[in-house]
């Protein structure tokens, strides 16, 4: 089966003059993007990249980022997206885990790159190099998610997984006339949809600049750039509906998710912009961005369902004994299920289990508890301590392990405070002396991405314990004890 770059090359041959990517600093047609990526793939090959290798990509959203990702795939390699804004300690640990052969950087990325050999993605490529034809490999990318033991997990995603996500998608209609907003960091799996769905369907990727922060700015940018499809985290979706719902005026589809969607916000948008389709998209990184979806086109009362499986996927609700049930843990099967965790066979075997209904098939245990009624899935909560915040999946154990590594901290427990307008992380800390919250925050910022650094640090004499000896998170108060 043709891979990602081969599918893209077909569109480049079919519609060479169509616009493929737009950014504040310019745009590229399909032919131009194909030529640049082919030249850069040749440069990567000259630098020693071989089919099957992994290449780190440390770049912000830009035209060159899209060139770099496509070039890595054309060289037969897989990309490891790293966020330039992440702490150097965290990036170094990810590089040490995956061991990519080199790093592709832009100008700012060079300053934060690791000790790997570095190749800068030049704006115009190297005109002296002859472009190489795509030699799509098996893998597309390796992407990290939060880990409960304090060590992030690297998910290995195949090209077939990505192709299932974006080929004839059931959750959204994409045509060459569409303009899709690319707003997620490349190290966040929503970027998989934002980049490859338009490029493998002849549409246009419109790159939101990194300074695009306020609801008003987002609305202006979406209007000025003719955005027709956008994915937003639940938190961004809610803020946009509250502060600048005109952002949705030109959209035919908004996909929101990553957390539970607010019914009042969904109803408000349906009232204000009735022509905009609202899709609740659900899926873990281990199952390639989206696994289920729900088109909000009927009555919505107490909650917004996560719906039914997307094309090529299956959704199974199983009880603790592995038997089908109307309420239980959601297991995802089908073409979106990834290869597992990079060089962690034990953890892979724990979370990726055999699919009894498909010989040789596998199911991913999501850890999410759902109820199914009339074939529609409703999210009920987690069966562990994991949670999502602003679209990012977070294991509190990873944050807690960082905090207790501080010499002044004996114990720590992290919970989400959802009492305010926006949810926030609160760390309850048992210190060995007076708690210097500023110094502890600096310590955490040097080791964790910003979305995992607690907003509030509360000193406690001790942490409450449940009868079975675990930290009683439900008993933790988010006010100063």
C-alpha positions as CSV (number, residue, x, y, z in Angstrom):
1,X,0.0,0.0,0.0
2,X,1.3,3.4,-0.9
3,X,2.5,5.4,2.1
4,X,2.1,9.0,3.2
5,X,4.6,10.7,0.8
6,X,3.4,8.6,-2.1
7,X,-0.1,9.7,-1.5
8,X,1.0,13.3,-1.3
9,X,3.0,13.0,-4.5
10,X,-0.2,11.8,-6.3
11,X,-1.9,15.0,-5.3
12,X,1.2,17.1,-6.3
13,X,1.0,15.5,-9.7
14,X,-2.8,15.9,-10.0
15,X,-3.0,19.5,-8.7
16,X,0.5,21.0,-8.8
17,X,-0.6,24.6,-8.7
18,X,-3.1,24.2,-5.9
19,X,-2.0,25.9,-2.6
20,X,-0.8,23.2,-0.1
21,X,0.4,25.3,2.9
22,X,-0.1,28.9,4.0
23,X,1.7,30.7,6.8
24,X,2.2,34.3,7.8
25,X,5.6,34.3,6.0
26,X,4.4,32.8,2.6
27,X,2.8,29.9,1.0
28,X,3.7,26.8,-1.1
29,X,1.8,25.0,-3.9
30,X,1.7,21.3,-3.9
31,X,4.4,21.2,-6.6
32,X,6.7,23.6,-4.6
33,X,6.2,21.6,-1.3
34,X,6.9,18.4,-3.1
35,X,10.1,19.8,-4.7
36,X,11.4,21.3,-1.5
37,X,10.7,18.1,0.5
38,X,12.4,15.9,-2.1
39,X,15.5,18.1,-2.1
40,X,15.6,18.1,1.7
41,X,15.1,14.3,1.8
42,X,18.2,14.0,-0.5
43,X,20.1,16.2,2.0
44,X,19.0,14.0,4.9
45,X,20.1,10.9,3.0
46,X,23.5,12.5,2.3
47,X,23.7,13.2,6.1
48,X,23.3,9.4,6.8
49,X,19.6,9.0,7.3
50,X,18.5,5.6,6.1
51,X,15.1,3.9,5.8
52,X,13.9,2.8,9.3
53,X,15.8,5.5,11.1
54,X,14.2,8.0,13.5
55,X,14.9,11.7,13.0
56,X,14.1,14.3,15.7
57,X,12.3,17.4,14.5
58,X,12.7,20.5,16.8
59,X,10.7,23.3,15.1
60,X,7.8,25.6,15.7
61,X,4.8,25.7,13.4
62,X,6.0,27.0,10.0
63,X,6.2,26.3,6.3
64,X,9.6,24.7,6.9
65,X,8.2,22.4,9.6
66,X,5.8,20.8,7.0
67,X,8.7,20.5,4.5
68,X,10.8,18.8,7.2
69,X,8.1,16.3,8.2
70,X,7.4,15.3,4.6
71,X,11.1,15.1,3.8
72,X,11.8,12.7,6.7
73,X,9.1,10.4,5.4
74,X,10.4,10.7,1.8
75,X,13.8,9.5,3.2
76,X,12.1,6.4,4.5
77,X,12.5,7.5,8.1
78,X,10.1,8.3,11.0
79,X,10.0,11.7,12.8
80,X,10.2,12.3,16.5
81,X,8.5,15.7,17.1
82,X,9.9,17.6,20.0
83,X,8.6,20.9,21.3
84,X,11.2,23.7,21.4
85,X,9.4,25.1,24.4
86,X,9.9,22.0,26.5
87,X,12.6,22.0,29.2
88,X,16.1,20.9,27.9
89,X,16.2,18.1,30.5
90,X,12.9,16.6,29.3
91,X,14.0,16.8,25.6
92,X,17.3,15.2,26.4
93,X,15.6,12.3,28.2
94,X,13.3,11.8,25.2
95,X,16.3,11.8,22.8
96,X,18.1,9.3,25.0
97,X,15.1,7.0,25.0
98,X,14.5,7.0,21.3
99,X,18.1,7.7,20.1
100,X,17.3,9.4,16.7
101,X,20.1,9.6,14.2
102,X,20.0,13.4,13.9
103,X,17.9,16.5,14.6
104,X,16.2,18.7,12.1
105,X,15.9,22.3,13.4
106,X,14.9,25.8,12.3
107,X,16.9,28.8,13.4
108,X,15.4,29.0,17.0
109,X,15.5,25.2,17.2
110,X,19.2,25.1,16.7
111,X,19.6,27.0,20.0
112,X,17.6,24.4,22.0
113,X,18.7,21.3,20.1
114,X,20.3,18.3,21.8
115,X,23.8,17.0,21.3
116,X,22.7,15.1,18.2
117,X,24.1,16.0,14.8
118,X,21.9,18.9,13.5
119,X,20.6,19.7,10.0
120,X,18.9,23.1,9.5
121,X,15.8,23.1,7.3
122,X,16.7,25.8,4.9
123,X,13.9,28.0,3.5
124,X,14.6,27.1,-0.1
125,X,16.3,23.8,0.3
126,X,19.5,23.1,-1.6
127,X,19.0,23.7,-5.4
128,X,22.1,21.7,-6.2
129,X,20.5,18.5,-4.8
130,X,18.3,16.3,-7.0
131,X,15.2,15.4,-5.2
132,X,14.6,11.8,-4.2
133,X,11.4,9.9,-4.9
134,X,9.5,8.9,-1.7
135,X,10.5,5.6,-0.1
136,X,7.8,5.4,2.5
137,X,8.9,3.3,5.5
138,X,6.7,1.4,7.9
139,X,6.6,4.0,10.6
140,X,5.4,7.6,10.5
141,X,6.4,9.0,13.8
142,X,7.2,8.4,17.5
143,X,5.4,10.7,19.9
144,X,5.6,11.0,23.7
145,X,2.8,10.9,26.2
146,X,2.8,11.3,29.9
147,X,3.9,8.4,32.0
148,X,2.7,7.3,35.5
149,X,6.1,6.3,36.7
150,X,7.7,9.7,35.9
151,X,9.0,8.6,32.6
152,X,7.1,9.7,29.5
153,X,6.0,6.9,27.1
154,X,6.9,7.0,23.4
155,X,4.1,5.7,21.1
156,X,5.2,4.2,17.8
157,X,2.8,5.2,15.0
158,X,2.7,3.5,11.6
159,X,2.0,5.1,8.3
160,X,-1.0,2.8,7.9
161,X,-2.4,4.2,11.2
162,X,-2.2,7.8,9.8
163,X,-3.6,6.8,6.5
164,X,-6.6,5.2,8.2
165,X,-7.2,8.5,10.1
166,X,-7.3,10.7,7.1
167,X,-8.5,8.5,4.2
168,X,-12.3,8.9,3.6
169,X,-12.8,10.0,7.2
170,X,-16.3,9.4,8.5
171,X,-16.1,12.2,11.1
172,X,-15.4,15.1,8.7
173,X,-15.8,15.8,5.0
174,X,-12.6,17.1,3.4
175,X,-12.3,18.3,-0.2
176,X,-9.6,20.2,-2.1
177,X,-11.7,23.4,-1.4
178,X,-11.1,23.2,2.3
179,X,-8.6,25.2,4.4
180,X,-7.7,23.4,7.6
181,X,-6.3,25.3,10.6
182,X,-2.9,23.9,12.0
183,X,-2.8,25.2,15.5
184,X,-1.5,22.4,17.7
185,X,2.2,22.0,18.6
186,X,3.7,19.3,16.4
187,X,4.5,17.2,19.5
188,X,0.7,17.0,20.2
189,X,-1.1,14.3,18.2
190,X,-3.8,16.7,17.0
191,X,-1.2,18.0,14.6
192,X,-1.3,14.6,12.8
193,X,-4.9,15.4,11.7
194,X,-4.2,19.1,11.1
195,X,-1.3,18.4,8.7
196,X,-1.9,15.1,7.0
197,X,-5.7,15.3,6.6
198,X,-5.6,18.3,4.3
199,X,-2.4,17.3,2.4
200,X,-3.6,13.8,1.6
201,X,-7.0,15.1,0.5
202,X,-5.8,17.9,-1.8
203,X,-6.8,20.7,0.7
204,X,-4.8,23.5,2.2
205,X,-3.0,23.6,5.6
206,X,-3.2,27.1,7.2
207,X,-0.6,27.5,9.9
208,X,-1.6,29.6,12.9
209,X,1.4,31.6,14.2
210,X,2.7,30.9,17.6
211,X,1.6,34.4,18.8
212,X,-2.0,33.6,18.1
213,X,-3.3,33.4,21.7
214,X,-6.4,35.5,22.4
215,X,-9.9,34.4,21.4
216,X,-10.2,37.7,19.3
217,X,-6.9,37.0,17.5
218,X,-8.0,33.5,16.7
219,X,-11.4,34.7,15.4
220,X,-9.7,37.3,13.2
221,X,-7.1,34.9,11.9
222,X,-9.7,32.2,11.0
223,X,-11.9,34.8,9.2
224,X,-9.0,36.4,7.3
225,X,-7.7,33.1,6.2
226,X,-11.0,31.5,5.2
227,X,-10.7,28.5,7.6
228,X,-13.3,25.9,6.9
229,X,-12.2,23.1,9.3
230,X,-10.6,23.5,12.8
231,X,-9.8,21.2,15.7
232,X,-9.8,22.9,19.1
233,X,-9.2,21.5,22.6
234,X,-12.3,21.6,24.8
235,X,-10.8,24.5,26.8
236,X,-10.1,26.6,23.7
237,X,-13.5,25.7,22.2
238,X,-15.3,26.8,25.4
239,X,-13.3,30.1,25.5
240,X,-13.9,30.8,21.9
241,X,-17.7,30.3,22.2
242,X,-17.7,32.6,25.2
243,X,-15.5,35.4,23.9
244,X,-15.5,35.4,20.1
245,X,-18.0,32.9,18.5
246,X,-17.6,34.7,15.2
247,X,-14.5,32.5,14.7
248,X,-17.0,29.7,13.7
249,X,-18.9,31.8,11.1
250,X,-16.9,30.5,8.1
251,X,-16.4,26.9,9.3
252,X,-18.4,24.0,8.0
253,X,-16.9,21.7,10.8
254,X,-15.3,22.3,14.2
255,X,-13.9,19.2,15.9
256,X,-13.4,19.6,19.7
257,X,-12.2,17.3,22.3
258,X,-9.4,16.3,24.6
259,X,-11.7,16.8,27.6
260,X,-15.5,16.7,28.3
261,X,-17.4,19.2,26.2
262,X,-19.7,21.6,28.0
263,X,-23.4,21.1,27.0
264,X,-24.2,24.9,27.4
265,X,-21.3,25.8,25.1
266,X,-22.3,23.3,22.5
267,X,-25.9,24.6,22.6
268,X,-24.8,28.2,22.5
269,X,-22.7,27.6,19.3
270,X,-25.5,25.6,17.7
271,X,-27.8,28.6,18.3
272,X,-25.3,31.3,17.2
273,X,-23.8,29.4,14.1
274,X,-26.3,26.8,13.1
275,X,-24.5,25.9,9.9
276,X,-21.3,24.8,11.7
277,X,-21.1,21.1,12.3
278,X,-19.9,20.3,15.9
279,X,-18.0,17.0,16.2
280,X,-16.9,15.6,19.5
281,X,-13.6,13.8,18.7
282,X,-12.2,11.2,21.1
283,X,-9.1,9.2,20.9
284,X,-5.7,8.5,22.7
285,X,-2.3,8.9,21.0
286,X,-2.0,5.1,21.1
287,X,-4.9,4.9,18.6
288,X,-3.8,7.8,16.3
289,X,-5.7,11.0,17.3
290,X,-9.3,10.0,16.8
291,X,-11.0,6.7,17.6
292,X,-14.6,7.7,18.0
293,X,-16.7,10.7,17.2
294,X,-20.1,12.2,17.7
295,X,-21.8,14.7,15.4
296,X,-23.9,16.9,17.6
297,X,-27.1,17.1,15.4
298,X,-29.8,16.0,17.9
299,X,-30.9,16.9,21.4
300,X,-28.2,17.4,24.0
301,X,-29.2,17.3,27.6
302,X,-26.8,16.1,30.4
303,X,-23.6,15.3,28.4
304,X,-22.1,15.2,24.9
305,X,-21.5,11.6,23.8
306,X,-18.2,10.5,22.3
307,X,-20.3,8.6,19.8
308,X,-19.2,5.6,17.8
309,X,-16.0,4.3,16.1
310,X,-14.5,6.2,13.2
311,X,-13.9,4.4,9.9
312,X,-11.5,1.4,10.3
313,X,-11.8,1.4,14.1
314,X,-13.8,-0.7,16.5
315,X,-15.0,0.2,20.0
316,X,-15.6,-2.5,22.7
317,X,-17.0,-2.0,26.2
318,X,-15.7,-4.7,28.4
319,X,-16.2,-5.5,32.1
320,X,-13.3,-6.4,34.5
321,X,-13.5,-10.0,33.2
322,X,-13.1,-9.0,29.6
323,X,-16.8,-9.7,28.7
324,X,-19.0,-7.4,26.7
325,X,-21.0,-5.0,28.9
326,X,-23.1,-1.9,28.7
327,X,-20.8,-0.1,31.1
328,X,-17.1,-0.7,31.5
329,X,-13.6,0.0,30.1
330,X,-13.4,1.2,26.5
331,X,-11.1,-1.0,24.3
332,X,-10.2,0.3,20.9
333,X,-9.4,-2.0,18.0
334,X,-8.9,-1.7,14.3
335,X,-6.6,0.1,11.9
336,X,-5.8,3.1,14.2
337,X,-4.2,0.9,16.9
338,X,-0.5,1.8,16.9
339,X,2.6,-0.5,17.3
340,X,2.9,0.1,21.0
341,X,5.5,1.8,23.2
342,X,9.0,2.3,22.0
343,X,11.3,-0.4,23.5
344,X,8.9,-1.1,26.4
345,X,7.5,-4.5,25.7
346,X,6.1,-5.0,29.2
347,X,4.0,-1.9,29.1
348,X,3.0,-2.6,25.6
349,X,1.7,-6.0,26.6
350,X,-0.2,-4.5,29.5
351,X,-2.1,-1.9,27.5
352,X,-2.2,-3.6,24.0
353,X,-4.1,-6.9,24.5
354,X,-5.3,-9.5,22.0
355,X,-8.6,-8.9,20.2
356,X,-10.6,-12.2,20.6
357,X,-12.8,-11.2,17.7
358,X,-10.0,-10.7,15.1
359,X,-7.2,-13.3,14.7
360,X,-3.9,-11.6,15.3
361,X,-5.7,-8.3,16.1
362,X,-5.1,-6.2,19.2
363,X,-7.2,-3.9,21.4
364,X,-5.9,-0.9,23.3
365,X,-7.1,-0.6,26.8
366,X,-7.9,3.1,27.2
367,X,-8.6,3.2,30.9
368,X,-11.7,5.2,30.2
369,X,-15.0,4.1,31.6
370,X,-17.9,4.4,29.3
371,X,-21.6,3.5,28.9
372,X,-23.1,2.4,25.6
373,X,-26.7,3.1,24.9
374,X,-28.2,2.4,21.5
375,X,-24.7,2.1,20.0
376,X,-23.6,5.5,21.3
377,X,-20.8,5.8,23.8
378,X,-20.9,8.1,26.8
379,X,-17.7,9.0,28.7
380,X,-18.1,8.4,32.4
381,X,-14.6,8.9,33.8
382,X,-11.2,7.1,34.4
383,X,-10.5,3.9,36.1
384,X,-7.2,5.3,37.3
385,X,-5.7,8.7,38.3
386,X,-5.0,9.9,34.7
387,X,-6.7,13.0,33.5
388,X,-6.8,15.4,30.6
389,X,-6.1,19.1,30.8
390,X,-6.3,21.5,27.8
391,X,-6.3,18.5,25.5
392,X,-3.1,17.0,27.0
393,X,-3.2,13.6,28.7
394,X,-1.5,13.8,32.1
395,X,-0.4,11.2,34.5
396,X,-0.2,12.9,37.9
397,X,2.5,10.4,38.9
398,X,4.9,11.9,36.4
399,X,4.5,15.4,38.0
400,X,4.7,13.9,41.5
401,X,7.9,12.1,40.7
402,X,9.5,15.3,39.5
403,X,8.4,17.2,42.7
404,X,9.7,14.6,45.1
405,X,13.0,14.7,43.4
406,X,13.4,18.1,44.9
407,X,15.5,17.8,48.1
408,X,13.0,19.8,50.1
409,X,9.9,17.7,49.2
410,X,9.0,14.5,51.0
411,X,5.7,13.7,49.4
412,X,3.5,15.2,46.7
413,X,0.1,14.7,45.2
414,X,-1.3,16.5,42.1
415,X,-5.0,17.0,41.4
416,X,-7.1,19.1,39.1
417,X,-9.2,21.9,40.5
418,X,-12.2,22.4,38.2
419,X,-14.0,24.9,40.4
420,X,-13.0,28.0,38.5
421,X,-13.6,29.2,35.0
422,X,-10.6,27.1,33.7
423,X,-9.3,24.0,35.4
424,X,-5.9,24.2,37.0
425,X,-3.3,21.8,38.5
426,X,-2.8,21.9,42.2
427,X,0.1,20.2,43.9
428,X,-0.3,19.2,47.6
429,X,3.2,19.1,49.0
430,X,4.6,17.6,52.3
431,X,7.9,19.4,52.7
432,X,10.8,18.7,54.9
433,X,10.9,22.4,56.0
434,X,9.4,25.7,55.0
435,X,8.0,25.4,51.4
436,X,9.6,27.8,48.9
437,X,6.9,27.7,46.2
438,X,8.8,30.0,43.8
439,X,11.9,27.8,43.9
440,X,9.8,24.6,43.6
441,X,8.0,26.1,40.5
442,X,11.4,26.9,38.9
443,X,12.5,23.3,39.7
444,X,9.4,22.0,38.0
445,X,9.6,24.3,35.0
446,X,13.2,23.0,34.3
447,X,11.9,19.5,34.1
448,X,8.3,19.5,32.8
449,X,6.4,21.1,29.9
450,X,4.4,24.2,31.0
451,X,1.1,22.4,30.7
452,X,2.2,20.0,33.4
453,X,3.6,22.5,35.9
454,X,1.1,23.1,38.8
455,X,-0.5,26.5,39.1
456,X,-0.8,26.3,42.9
457,X,1.5,24.6,45.4
458,X,-0.2,23.9,48.8
459,X,1.8,22.8,51.9
460,X,0.4,20.0,53.9
461,X,1.5,18.2,57.1
462,X,0.5,14.9,55.5
463,X,-1.4,13.4,52.6
464,X,-4.7,11.7,53.2
465,X,-4.7,7.9,52.7
466,X,-7.5,5.6,51.6
467,X,-8.2,2.3,53.4
468,X,-6.2,0.4,50.8
469,X,-3.1,2.6,51.4
470,X,-3.3,4.9,48.4
471,X,-3.3,8.7,48.3
472,X,-6.9,9.8,48.8
473,X,-7.2,12.3,46.0
474,X,-10.9,12.8,46.5
475,X,-10.1,14.1,50.0
476,X,-7.5,16.6,48.9
477,X,-8.9,20.1,49.3
478,X,-7.9,22.7,46.7
479,X,-8.0,25.4,49.4
480,X,-5.2,26.1,51.8
481,X,-5.6,23.4,54.5
